[in-house]
């Protein structure tokens, strides 16, 4: 991948990649989705977390194979545009970009948790300040971001472990039987699985940063597998405590704060709220800024967007204009007051559907790059890859449908119009001679 990542520094090792992946996975989801999932499936939430972790791992495996065979910056856009078609690549990127209205979710949720400690704290102002802070942090370069991110991840993991360790002795394990675990039947459980997938996903972020890794062929799949395993165990533990301490009726639809207040001494309760909730949200916001620009960076160099828009700062090695664009994208929901539920359903639903494109692109590896596929550290027989990709696409469609079908009719119509507009843009701009459609994947 010679040209796309030439200006970006190769500074990330395996520990950095694992920290980035865990920081991306553990964020707004676990703090806001758990209560909703309890309302759907009672004490079956630990099972829902287990299944959603498996489902997200299946979805991520084709991306890990792509990262191992052809590591690059802007991975999912690059893979789609080179392995499927340039037009499909930019349609994917437009959907991916719009889906990242979810950047605002982390900032707004952070402000809400702070308001729980300081009732006078203004939601909009705090959300704007925290979004601006991490935008500026990421302008100083990916290595500085990684150092800060690893500190946030350590504190976050400690706070979640405190919640689990103090809570397991308070759990009434008799509630974990079929009637309590699946009060809504399989429909309720599977809906909860779809909902908790938002909390379990995110390890794919490292695929976007292959151009900045020292040993991406090895580290991308390892980081995905290790981080996914660690987070799955944590989430199952959190699910057990969240559903087994207080009656389901008291925690359904609520945050983890009530359970934490019940099981933890006040100093540890504060540590959990600040370290577990607020730091989780902050680190996810931090990590998102670090990788979300990479696909658009490559698209600028392909000619889909003005080249100057993808300029990389010579001093810090960061794409400052693209960072500013995503920052402003996150500011819009904050200043307009759109609800968190709407932002989450809209953004995550679009992101799930957009992910179908790069997952499908993995099918082209054995045919288009047979030698690289054979030599890569993390591959499998093509038949098995085809089966995993098929299952992954089905899961993405199902989960995306669960979220988008809950939106209002105007928003559903808006999504359809967005997709049509994306296709029209690609058809018009794709005819221009300065769109370089034939850039090859190289090592």
Order of alpha helices (4+ residues) and beta strands (2+ residues): alpha-alpha-alpha-alpha-alpha-alpha-alpha-alpha-alpha-alpha-alpha-alpha-alpha-alpha-alpha-alpha-alpha-alpha-alpha-alpha-alpha-alpha
